[in-house]
Amino acid sequence: MKIANIEIPHFPLLLAPMEDITDRSFRQMCKDFGADVLYTEFVASEALIRNIDKSLKKLKIDVSERPTGIQIYGHRIDAMVEAAKIAEEAKPDLIDINYGCPVKKIANRGAGSGMLKDIPKLMEMTRQIVNAVKVPVTVKTRLGWDSESLIIDKIAEELQDTGIQALTIHGRTRSQMYKGKSDWSLIKKVKDNPRIKIPIIGNGDITSGEEAQKAIDDFGVDGIMIGRATIGKPWIFKEVKHFLETGKVLAPPSIEEKVEIARHHFFKSIEIKGERTGFFEMRRHFAIYFKGLKDFKQLRLRLLTSMDVTEINEILDTIKERYKNN
Ligand SMILES: Cc1cc2nc3c(=O)[nH]c(=O)nc-3n(C[C@H](O)[C@H](O)[C@H](O)COP(=O)(O)O)c2cc1C
């Protein structure tokens, strides 16, 4: 399978762009466990064109996490075109346009999923971005704004004609936010359109190899993008890949392995972001790495409040020792 000019010799698994999650350290973790294409957190076009340092930092991609796409969002065509050119200078493998973000302050301003309310503008924005940069452009969106406007199957072909090189569809509407179950039947409808030639990537609620296999069998997608199920569990890519290749479920990592994965991630995080931010950004992951351990409350609290590297190391060692026969 080819996504733009990225050749993937097996069924492609993609890491979903996620704000405050898919930073460089996490992308490297997911890449190590077999993610085929990775995405940055979304980056606001308005911040890029104003040279906001925090946003510019999000453009940085290390060679160890390629292929990575930079995702941008915004509601003004000029700003998005300019932002795409700025993003291109960071030499991403792809530029992805976000037409799916449901967050009120973004969507109500007409950006993210808000673009689904103005399809002519969405097409024009996409066309202008594709024409403005040499790097391949992809789009990530939802089924439509709400259940009254399920439009993705009607707009996919026109989107393809703008020159984008892949389309990721999250099987929910904007109104659903993250609620309910994602519906892949419209994704299949897009895929079933014989005029659609670009890869169609399915996204929404995949948490295991079995679910991925079922999505491939039932909906015929060309790739699967995984989001929430990767948080605190970057090895999910290895598990899914193993199932797709062998039809067998891979045993999850032991607690000793999980501790070492979490420790590795933690050190990457503070190396890249510096101690203060690195600590804060790891908390979300730590909480999930060790979810479900019995009588974990005290250790969890320490893990999620400590600002001391030695202490974090000690807590991790304690977890390893205490739960080794779990
Ligand atoms: C914390 C969080 C942050 C997200 N940030 C982004 C983002 O920056 N860009 C984007 O396109 N989608 C974003 N999403 C949506 C995911 O990329 C994905 O489409 C959604 O979670 C559904 O996939 P899943 O069921 O595998 O999680 C975010 C989701 C979560 C949970």
The ligand as an SDF file (V2000), in Angstrom:
LIG
                    3D

 31 33  0  0  0  0  0  0  0  0999 V2000
   -6.9200   13.8340   23.5910 C   0  0  0  0  0  0  0  0  0  0  0  0
   -7.2810   13.8480   22.1370 C   0  0  0  0  0  0  0  0  0  0  0  0
   -6.7380   14.8010   21.3030 C   0  0  0  0  0  0  0  0  0  0  0  0
   -7.0610   14.8060   19.9390 C   0  0  0  0  0  0  0  0  0  0  0  0
   -6.4640   15.7180   19.1230 N   0  0  0  0  0  0  0  0  0  0  0  0
   -6.6860   15.6500   17.7750 C   0  0  0  0  0  0  0  0  0  0  0  0
   -5.9570   16.4810   16.8790 C   0  0  0  0  0  0  0  0  0  0  0  0
   -5.0990   17.2810   17.2880 O   0  0  0  0  0  0  0  0  0  0  0  0
   -6.2290   16.3450   15.5530 N   0  0  0  0  0  0  0  0  0  0  0  0
   -7.1590   15.4540   15.0610 C   0  0  0  0  0  0  0  0  0  0  0  0
   -7.3640   15.3480   13.8530 O   0  0  0  0  0  0  0  0  0  0  0  0
   -7.8500   14.6670   15.9050 N   0  0  0  0  0  0  0  0  0  0  0  0
   -7.6140   14.7260   17.2280 C   0  0  0  0  0  0  0  0  0  0  0  0
   -8.2590   13.8550   18.0450 N   0  0  0  0  0  0  0  0  0  0  0  0
   -9.1390   12.8230   17.4540 C   0  0  0  0  0  0  0  0  0  0  0  0
   -8.3420   11.5580   17.1470 C   0  0  0  0  0  0  0  0  0  0  0  0
   -7.3330   11.8050   16.1860 O   0  0  0  0  0  0  0  0  0  0  0  0
   -9.2700   10.4400   16.6220 C   0  0  0  0  0  0  0  0  0  0  0  0
   -9.8660   10.8660   15.4250 O   0  0  0  0  0  0  0  0  0  0  0  0
  -10.3690   10.0840   17.6040 C   0  0  0  0  0  0  0  0  0  0  0  0
   -9.8660    9.9520   18.9280 O   0  0  0  0  0  0  0  0  0  0  0  0
  -11.0610    8.7580   17.2070 C   0  0  0  0  0  0  0  0  0  0  0  0
  -10.1330    7.6980   17.1290 O   0  0  0  0  0  0  0  0  0  0  0  0
   -9.9770    6.6300   18.3390 P   0  0  0  0  0  0  0  0  0  0  0  0
  -11.3300    6.0700   18.6230 O   0  0  0  0  0  0  0  0  0  0  0  0
   -9.0060    5.6140   17.8320 O   0  0  0  0  0  0  0  0  0  0  0  0
   -9.4570    7.4070   19.5250 O   0  0  0  0  0  0  0  0  0  0  0  0
   -7.9740   13.8530   19.4160 C   0  0  0  0  0  0  0  0  0  0  0  0
   -8.5350   12.9140   20.2700 C   0  0  0  0  0  0  0  0  0  0  0  0
   -8.1980   12.8920   21.6140 C   0  0  0  0  0  0  0  0  0  0  0  0
   -8.8040   11.8410   22.4970 C   0  0  0  0  0  0  0  0  0  0  0  0
  1  2  1  0
  2  3  1  0
  2 30  2  0
  3  4  2  0
  4  5  1  0
  4 28  1  0
  5  6  2  0
  6  7  1  0
  6 13  1  0
  7  8  2  0
  7  9  1  0
  9 10  1  0
 10 11  2  0
 10 12  1  0
 12 13  2  0
 13 14  1  0
 14 15  1  0
 14 28  1  0
 15 16  1  0
 16 17  1  0
 16 18  1  0
 18 19  1  0
 18 20  1  0
 20 21  1  0
 20 22  1  0
 22 23  1  0
 23 24  1  0
 24 25  2  0
 24 26  1  0
 24 27  1  0
 28 29  2  0
 29 30  1  0
 30 31  1  0
M  END
$$$$
